[in-house]
Amino acid sequence: MRKHLLWLLLLLLASCKTQVAGLQQDPSFTEDSFRAHPIVIAGAVDVSQAVDANQVIHQGELLQQSLVKMQKGVKLISTRSLVEKIGQQDMLQLWQGYQKQGVFPEPVMQKIHQQFPQARYLMIAKVIRNQPRQYRETSEEDVVDEMGNPTNRYRKIIAQVAERMMSVSLLVYDMKTKVRAWYGRVDDGDSVANESSDTFRKDNSFSESVTAGLVSGFVGNLTGGVLGLAEPDMPPVPPVDPILMRIYEGFAENMPD
């Protein structure tokens, strides 16, 4: 009975891990090999924009922080140290090669091996999707009493919504055997909304349900809510870094253990 409960607990803990889409893991990439050798953090590139060294290094720092948090004791070589040793021009070749074609220039890889002979793995992320969006939506729902019975009133809701959806892949490349040791993708995002709502009589819907939000679609937000429901402010789009940190932590918790 005790063994059965332990198995259920382990299964529950495993199911709580971040889901990694398209996960590929080479048999050679084990917990021992993952922890036995320093890992070179090569940062993150974004497919939607030109490679910017400062941005790649910044995201490399986020990735490193996530690994340190989720995988205690792992040996890491920072993106900044990598750039200082290899040179920004050579690193630009590596980043652009991986961004555009998913490959690493062999001369640059040889230089990395020479500068960091103890390192076996190179880890690099790619932002595949970074989609901000702002939109307005309206909805209606019946108002019920404390017993759950319908009333003669309904509630109208206006929401201004801002969201950001992201998809990021992570590659762990074995510089010794030249194979993809580990690869996967995580999708995540944030959404915030400002809402205003009010209730109206169903038998007087025309006069009561004229809202500032409806009018604003034609003449702008000129009514200030005088005719009915006030128009909420549009919130700012959620920032990138908190989403990336969750994604990177999701990768980190799925490393071999």
Rosetta blueprint (number, residue, H / E / L):
1 M L
2 R H
3 K H
4 H H
5 L H
6 L H
7 W H
8 L H
9 L H
10 L H
11 L H
12 L H
13 L H
14 A H
15 S H
16 C L
17 K L
18 T L
19 Q L
20 V L
21 A E
22 G E
23 L E
24 Q E
25 Q E
26 D L
27 P L
28 S L
29 F L
30 T L
31 E H
32 D H
33 S H
34 F H
35 R H
36 A H
37 H L
38 P L
39 I E
40 V E
41 I E
42 A E
43 G E
44 A E
45 V E
46 D E
47 V L
48 S L
49 Q L
50 A L
51 V L
52 D L
53 A H
54 N H
55 Q H
56 V H
57 I H
58 H H
59 Q H
60 G H
61 E H
62 L H
63 L H
64 Q H
65 Q H
66 S H
67 L H
68 V H
69 K H
70 M H
71 Q L
72 K L
73 G L
74 V L
75 K L
76 L E
77 I E
78 S L
79 T H
80 R H
81 S H
82 L H
83 V H
84 E H
85 K H
86 I H
87 G L
88 Q H
89 Q H
90 D H
91 M H
92 L H
93 Q H
94 L H
95 W H
96 Q H
97 G H
98 Y H
99 Q H
100 K H
101 Q H
102 G L
103 V L
104 F L
105 P L
106 E H
107 P H
108 V H
109 M H
110 Q H
111 K H
112 I H
113 H H
114 Q H
115 Q H
116 F L
117 P L
118 Q L
119 A L
120 R L
121 Y E
122 L E
123 M E
124 I E
125 A E
126 K E
127 V E
128 I E
129 R E
130 N E
131 Q E
132 P E
133 R E
134 Q E
135 Y E
136 R E
137 E E
138 T E
139 S E
140 E E
141 E E
142 D E
143 V E
144 V E
145 D L
146 E L
147 M L
148 G L
149 N L
150 P E
151 T E
152 N E
153 R E
154 Y E
155 R E
156 K E
157 I E
158 I E
159 A E
160 Q E
161 V E
162 A E
163 E E
164 R E
165 M E
166 M E
167 S E
168 V E
169 S E
170 L E
171 L E
172 V E
173 Y E
174 D E
175 M L
176 K L
177 T L
178 K L
179 V E
180 R E
181 A E
182 W E
183 Y E
184 G E
185 R E
186 V E
187 D E
188 D E
189 G E
190 D E
191 S E
192 V E
193 A E
194 N E
195 E E
196 S E
197 S E
198 D E
199 T E
200 F E
201 R E
202 K H
203 D H
204 N H
205 S H
206 F H
207 S H
208 E H
209 S L
210 V L
211 T L
212 A H
213 G H
214 L H
215 V H
216 S H
217 G H
218 F H
219 V H
220 G L
221 N L
222 L L
223 T L
224 G L
225 G L
226 V L
227 L L
228 G L
229 L L
230 A L
231 E L
232 P L
233 D L
234 M L
235 P L
236 P L
237 V L
238 P L
239 P L
240 V H
241 D H
242 P H
243 I H
244 L H
245 M H
246 R H
247 I H
248 Y H
249 E H
250 G H
251 F H
252 A H
253 E H
254 N L
255 M L
256 P L
257 D L
